[in-house]
Amino acid sequence: MVVPEAIKTCFREKFGFPDAPLIGQVATVTPDGPTIRSMRMYQFNEAGQLIFMSHRHSHKWRQLVQDPKLAICFVSSDLLTQVTVKGDVTLKQGTPDLQSYWENVRLDVRKIYDNYDVEGPFTGVKDLTPPKLCPDSFGLILVNPTKWELLELSPSDYPASNRTVFHLEHGKWSDQRVNVG
Ligand SMILES: Cc1cc2nc3c(=O)[nH]c(=O)nc-3n(C[C@H](O)[C@H](O)[C@H](O)COP(=O)(O)O)c2cc1C
């Protein structure tokens, strides 16, 4: 399942992706209610999945093991474009192809993947060494989108803004322009 063309174009033209980092607010579901955090979307793969990199001992990973669903919101830096997506999640760990993703993790970020308690009280930074090979604590979050929504604000005439919803129908994206809310 590929990403709708309008969404790809929007990420390129309004967010500068993939040349610029693409940061979204990623919401997960827990028995206590929703939780949210910023994450960098690494790429879309050929199947139209969104790929995020994460620590497997983090809250979000545990939440996604329990309930593999999430929603993401991206807002452009000029504050005129919003893209939201909902999807089902596949978690990936321990496969040889993860090494190439690992090599794209910043060296200083890699430090938290070695013998480190991502949830614990602050312990100082001195003795942390980044593992060279992809550690077991590193994983990928693959999002299989089930709904996309694009909102392109008209700067001076809000009701004229373009809000388009994309739904999956028989394996294809159908889109419908709807009123802004
Ligand atoms: C701009 C920005 C980008 C971030 N990108 C990631 C990311 O790609 N992966 C990640 O696990 N955490 C990322 N974080 C950290 C998360 O927001 C979060 O604090 C951390 O992952 C712990 O979240 P959790 O306790 O919900 O698992 C980023 C934070 C910021 C501010």
The ligand as an ORCA input file, in Angstrom:
! r2SCAN-3c Opt
* xyz 0 1
  C      12.367     16.687     18.167
  C      12.367     15.358     18.902
  C      12.554     14.189     18.184
  C      12.535     12.948     18.846
  N      12.683     11.810     18.107
  C      12.600     10.616     18.729
  C      12.656      9.410     17.960
  O      12.797      9.415     16.732
  N      12.554      8.234     18.630
  C      12.379      8.181     19.983
  O      12.264      7.064     20.529
  N      12.310      9.303     20.736
  C      12.411     10.512     20.143
  N      12.332     11.667     20.889
  C      12.164     11.558     22.347
  C      10.667     11.301     22.651
  O       9.910     12.484     22.431
  C      10.417     10.783     24.076
  O      10.794     11.738     25.021
  C      11.160      9.498     24.381
  O      11.203      8.648     23.256
  C      10.479      8.747     25.538
  O       9.119      8.547     25.217
  P       8.214      7.413     25.886
  O       8.493      7.456     27.352
  O       6.832      7.798     25.545
  O       8.618      6.093     25.299
  C      12.355     12.906     20.251
  C      12.160     14.095     20.961
  C      12.184     15.303     20.281
  C      11.966     16.580     21.071
*
